[in-house]
Amino acid sequence: MELSALDTALISAVVALLSVVLTVLAMTHSNNERYVTKEACNAERAIQCTERKALHDELSSVKRSLAISLRMNRALITYSDLPTKVKEEVLNDRG
């Protein structure tokens, strides 16, 4: 049984149509699993913003504590019995 040009063209068209449909279905299924809903995205963003603010507040607290500690250490050096030359070296050192 030989296929005419029309039969070959129809078979090619059906195969092409079937491949397009399968590709669209596969992409739709893939996209649905890969992306999150807007509500889930907003919830995750709210959690991250809260965590970022808490981290920022904690970091600010640590910076204040370090500044206080530095001032205390400088005062200890200033009023210690170390020679003046050593005091100047320690207090002017920017490390």
DRENPA-3360 file (N, C-alpha, C; in nm, 2 decimals, always signed):
BEGIN
1 = MELSALDT = +0.08/-0.12/+0.00/+0.00/+0.00/+0.00/+0.09/+0.12/+0.00 ~ +0.07/+0.20/-0.10/+0.15/+0.32/-0.11/+0.07/+0.44/-0.07 ~ +0.14/+0.54/+0.00/+0.07/+0.66/+0.04/+0.08/+0.77/-0.06 ~ -0.03/+0.83/-0.08/-0.02/+0.95/-0.18/+0.04/+1.07/-0.11 ~ +0.06/+1.17/-0.18/+0.11/+1.29/-0.12/+0.01/+1.35/-0.02 ~ -0.12/+1.34/-0.05/-0.22/+1.40/+0.04/-0.22/+1.32/+0.17 ~ -0.21/+1.19/+0.16/-0.21/+1.10/+0.28/-0.08/+1.14/+0.37 ~ +0.03/+1.16/+0.31/+0.15/+1.19/+0.38/+0.14/+1.33/+0.44;
9 = ALISAVVA = +0.08/+1.42/+0.37/+0.06/+1.56/+0.43/-0.04/+1.55/+0.55 ~ -0.15/+1.48/+0.54/-0.24/+1.47/+0.65/-0.18/+1.40/+0.77 ~ -0.10/+1.30/+0.75/-0.04/+1.23/+0.86/+0.06/+1.33/+0.93 ~ +0.14/+1.40/+0.85/+0.23/+1.50/+0.90/+0.16/+1.61/+0.98 ~ +0.04/+1.65/+0.93/-0.03/+1.76/+1.00/-0.09/+1.70/+1.13 ~ -0.13/+1.58/+1.14/-0.18/+1.52/+1.26/-0.07/+1.51/+1.36 ~ +0.04/+1.46/+1.32/+0.16/+1.44/+1.41/+0.20/+1.58/+1.46 ~ +0.21/+1.68/+1.38/+0.25/+1.81/+1.42/+0.15/+1.87/+1.52;
17 = LLSVVLTV = +0.02/+1.85/+1.50/-0.09/+1.90/+1.59/-0.08/+1.83/+1.72 ~ -0.06/+1.70/+1.72/-0.04/+1.62/+1.84/+0.08/+1.66/+1.92 ~ +0.19/+1.69/+1.85/+0.31/+1.74/+1.93/+0.29/+1.87/+1.99 ~ +0.22/+1.96/+1.92/+0.19/+2.10/+1.98/+0.10/+2.08/+2.10 ~ +0.00/+2.00/+2.09/-0.09/+1.98/+2.21/-0.01/+1.92/+2.33 ~ +0.07/+1.82/+2.30/+0.15/+1.76/+2.41/+0.25/+1.86/+2.47 ~ +0.31/+1.94/+2.39/+0.40/+2.04/+2.44/+0.33/+2.15/+2.53 ~ +0.21/+2.19/+2.48/+0.14/+2.29/+2.56/+0.10/+2.23/+2.69;
25 = LAMTHSNN = +0.05/+2.11/+2.69/+0.01/+2.04/+2.82/+0.13/+2.02/+2.91 ~ +0.25/+1.98/+2.86/+0.37/+1.97/+2.94/+0.41/+2.10/+3.00 ~ +0.41/+2.21/+2.92/+0.45/+2.34/+2.97/+0.35/+2.39/+3.08 ~ +0.22/+2.37/+3.06/+0.13/+2.41/+3.15/+0.15/+2.34/+3.29 ~ +0.16/+2.21/+3.28/+0.19/+2.13/+3.40/+0.31/+2.17/+3.47 ~ +0.42/+2.20/+3.39/+0.55/+2.24/+3.45/+0.54/+2.38/+3.51 ~ +0.47/+2.47/+3.45/+0.45/+2.61/+3.50/+0.37/+2.61/+3.63 ~ +0.27/+2.52/+3.64/+0.18/+2.52/+3.76/+0.26/+2.47/+3.88;
33 = ERYVTKEA = +0.36/+2.38/+3.86/+0.43/+2.33/+3.97/+0.55/+2.43/+4.01 ~ +0.60/+2.50/+3.92/+0.72/+2.58/+3.94/+0.69/+2.72/+4.00 ~ +0.57/+2.77/+3.98/+0.54/+2.91/+4.04/+0.45/+2.90/+4.16 ~ +0.46/+3.00/+4.25/+0.38/+3.00/+4.37/+0.26/+3.10/+4.35 ~ +0.16/+3.08/+4.43/+0.05/+3.17/+4.42/+0.08/+3.31/+4.47 ~ +0.01/+3.41/+4.44/+0.03/+3.55/+4.49/+0.02/+3.55/+4.64 ~ -0.08/+3.48/+4.70/-0.09/+3.48/+4.84/+0.03/+3.42/+4.91 ~ +0.08/+3.31/+4.86/+0.20/+3.24/+4.91/+0.32/+3.34/+4.90;
41 = CNAERAIQ = +0.33/+3.41/+4.79/+0.44/+3.50/+4.77/+0.43/+3.61/+4.87 ~ +0.31/+3.67/+4.89/+0.30/+3.78/+4.99/+0.32/+3.73/+5.13 ~ +0.28/+3.61/+5.16/+0.30/+3.56/+5.30/+0.45/+3.54/+5.32 ~ +0.52/+3.49/+5.22/+0.67/+3.47/+5.24/+0.74/+3.60/+5.25 ~ +0.70/+3.70/+5.17/+0.76/+3.83/+5.17/+0.74/+3.90/+5.31 ~ +0.62/+3.88/+5.37/+0.59/+3.94/+5.50/+0.68/+3.87/+5.61 ~ +0.70/+3.74/+5.60/+0.79/+3.67/+5.69/+0.93/+3.72/+5.68 ~ +0.98/+3.74/+5.55/+1.12/+3.78/+5.53/+1.13/+3.93/+5.58;
49 = CTERKALH = +1.03/+4.01/+5.56/+1.04/+4.15/+5.61/+1.05/+4.16/+5.76 ~ +0.97/+4.07/+5.83/+0.97/+4.07/+5.97/+1.11/+4.02/+6.02 ~ +1.16/+3.92/+5.96/+1.30/+3.87/+6.00/+1.40/+3.97/+5.97 ~ +1.39/+4.04/+5.86/+1.49/+4.14/+5.82/+1.49/+4.26/+5.93 ~ +1.37/+4.30/+5.97/+1.36/+4.40/+6.07/+1.41/+4.36/+6.20 ~ +1.39/+4.24/+6.24/+1.44/+4.18/+6.37/+1.59/+4.18/+6.36 ~ +1.65/+4.13/+6.25/+1.79/+4.13/+6.24/+1.85/+4.27/+6.24 ~ +1.79/+4.36/+6.17/+1.84/+4.50/+6.18/+1.84/+4.56/+6.32;
57 = DELSSVKR = +1.73/+4.53/+6.39/+1.72/+4.58/+6.53/+1.83/+4.52/+6.62 ~ +1.85/+4.39/+6.60/+1.95/+4.32/+6.68/+2.09/+4.37/+6.64 ~ +2.12/+4.40/+6.51/+2.25/+4.45/+6.47/+2.27/+4.59/+6.53 ~ +2.16/+4.67/+6.53/+2.17/+4.81/+6.59/+2.21/+4.80/+6.73 ~ +2.15/+4.70/+6.80/+2.18/+4.68/+6.95/+2.32/+4.64/+6.97 ~ +2.37/+4.55/+6.88/+2.51/+4.51/+6.89/+2.61/+4.63/+6.86 ~ +2.57/+4.71/+6.77/+2.66/+4.83/+6.74/+2.66/+4.92/+6.85 ~ +2.55/+4.95/+6.92/+2.54/+5.03/+7.04/+2.63/+4.98/+7.15;
65 = SLAISLRM = +2.62/+4.84/+7.17/+2.70/+4.78/+7.27/+2.85/+4.79/+7.24 ~ +2.89/+4.77/+7.12/+3.03/+4.79/+7.08/+3.08/+4.93/+7.10 ~ +3.00/+5.02/+7.07/+3.04/+5.17/+7.09/+3.06/+5.20/+7.23 ~ +2.97/+5.15/+7.32/+2.98/+5.17/+7.46/+3.11/+5.10/+7.51 ~ +3.13/+4.98/+7.47/+3.25/+4.90/+7.51/+3.38/+4.98/+7.47 ~ +3.38/+5.03/+7.35/+3.49/+5.10/+7.30/+3.52/+5.23/+7.39 ~ +3.41/+5.30/+7.42/+3.43/+5.42/+7.50/+3.48/+5.38/+7.64 ~ +3.43/+5.27/+7.69/+3.48/+5.23/+7.83/+3.62/+5.19/+7.82;
73 = NRALITYS = +3.66/+5.12/+7.72/+3.80/+5.07/+7.71/+3.90/+5.19/+7.69 ~ +3.85/+5.29/+7.61/+3.93/+5.41/+7.59/+3.95/+5.49/+7.72 ~ +3.84/+5.49/+7.80/+3.85/+5.56/+7.93/+3.94/+5.48/+8.03 ~ +3.94/+5.35/+8.02/+4.03/+5.27/+8.11/+4.18/+5.30/+8.07 ~ +4.20/+5.31/+7.94/+4.34/+5.34/+7.90/+4.38/+5.48/+7.94 ~ +4.29/+5.57/+7.92/+4.32/+5.71/+7.96/+4.36/+5.73/+8.10 ~ +4.28/+5.66/+8.19/+4.31/+5.68/+8.34/+4.39/+5.57/+8.40 ~ +4.46/+5.49/+8.32/+4.55/+5.39/+8.37/+4.69/+5.44/+8.40;
81 = DLPTKVKE = +4.77/+5.36/+8.46/+4.90/+5.40/+8.50/+5.01/+5.37/+8.39 ~ +4.96/+5.36/+8.27/+5.06/+5.33/+8.16/+5.13/+5.46/+8.13 ~ +5.25/+5.45/+8.07/+5.32/+5.57/+8.03/+5.25/+5.64/+7.92 ~ +5.27/+5.77/+7.91/+5.20/+5.86/+7.81/+5.22/+5.81/+7.67 ~ +5.34/+5.77/+7.64/+5.37/+5.73/+7.50/+5.28/+5.60/+7.46 ~ +5.27/+5.51/+7.56/+5.20/+5.39/+7.53/+5.05/+5.42/+7.52 ~ +5.00/+5.51/+7.60/+4.86/+5.55/+7.59/+4.83/+5.61/+7.46 ~ +4.92/+5.70/+7.41/+4.90/+5.76/+7.28/+4.90/+5.66/+7.17;
89 = EVLNDRG = +4.99/+5.56/+7.18/+4.99/+5.46/+7.07/+4.86/+5.38/+7.07 ~ +4.81/+5.34/+7.19/+4.69/+5.26/+7.20/+4.57/+5.34/+7.15 ~ +4.56/+5.46/+7.20/+4.44/+5.54/+7.17/+4.43/+5.59/+7.03 ~ +4.55/+5.61/+6.96/+4.55/+5.65/+6.82/+4.56/+5.54/+6.72 ~ +4.56/+5.42/+6.77/+4.57/+5.30/+6.68/+4.43/+5.28/+6.62 ~ +4.42/+5.27/+6.49/+4.30/+5.25/+6.42/+4.28/+5.11/+6.37 ~ +4.38/+5.03/+6.40/+4.38/+4.88/+6.37/+4.34/+4.85/+6.23;
% end
